[in-house]
Amino acid sequence: MDFKALFMGFAFAAMWSSAFTSAHVIVAYAPPLTALSLRFLISGLLGCAIALALGQSFRLTRRQWTGVLVFGLCQNALYLGLNFVAMQTVQASLAAIIASTMPLLVALSGWLIFGTKVRPLGIAGLVAGVVGVSLIMGARLTGGTDVMGLLLLIVGVVALTAATLAVMGASSGGNVLAIVGLQLLVGSVLTAIPAILTEPFVVDWNAHLIIAFFYTTLVPGLAATWVWFLLVGRIGAVRASTFHFLNPFLGVLIAAGFLGERIGPLDVVGVIIIAGGILAVQLSKQTTASP
């Protein structure tokens, strides 16, 4: 793995992890699904415009169109939509921790559903992930975390797992930004419908909201997705997924630094165990994939 790939991986992890903190700020001042739909619309139009300027093709293969639709539904509308709604009542650090278990769920799904062989190191990583999540959830529930918000986060990460399994390889063909832009527009349409039907448009306009909204739109919303697809194209999905082990650490640290969220001893232990589990699972995949 070369230096550029390492830089891209760390950059993606930092951008992805910061999204929970900026989203928490947004939902404090604006209706969550309305804000998310607008974010998708702006990011999607920007992505498509840049793709056109770069001469990228919008003539997608059937597999790419499937990826656009599934990603737009499962990652954008369901995963992010449920996360935005949940973060009205739960902490950003908890959302980041739950979402960071996605690589573990992908490995577990491959093992249980598709019969993918998992090496002992991977099994140990899955067990560690379960232990780490159990520690954190137990501590948070004891501390009064909203149960419904937690359930929304869990359903969201399951949807993200489904999206990841469905779109593997869908970004090939050299038209990455076109695909990113289109799946963001799909998410915009799908979140706009429940937003119009259920949310009153009441917004507390202030500098915090504006800064958080544009940051979320441009950095986690567009740049992180673009960097991820480029990273996968450069080093492959298995190696790229190794960087997910950074997400629990970064998500908790960023939320604590910018929002002042308290980090308890069990949170620290749980995050370390989850990160170790993610790393073990990804390293076991690399071993499996080696000739």
Secondary structure by P-SEA (a helix, b strand, c coil): ccaaaaaaaaaaaaaaaaaaaaaaaaaacccaaaaaaaaaaaaaaaaaaaaaaacccccccaaaaaaaaaaaccccccaaaaaaaaaccccaaaaaaaaaaaaaaaaaaaaccccccccaaaaaaaaaaaaaaaaaaaaaaaacccaaaaaaaaaaaaaaaaaaaaccccccccaaaaaaaaaaaaaaaaaaaaaaacccccccccaaaaaaaaaaacccccaaaaaaaaaaaacccccccccccaaaaaaaaaaaacccccccaaaaaaaaaaaaaaaaaaaaaaaaacc
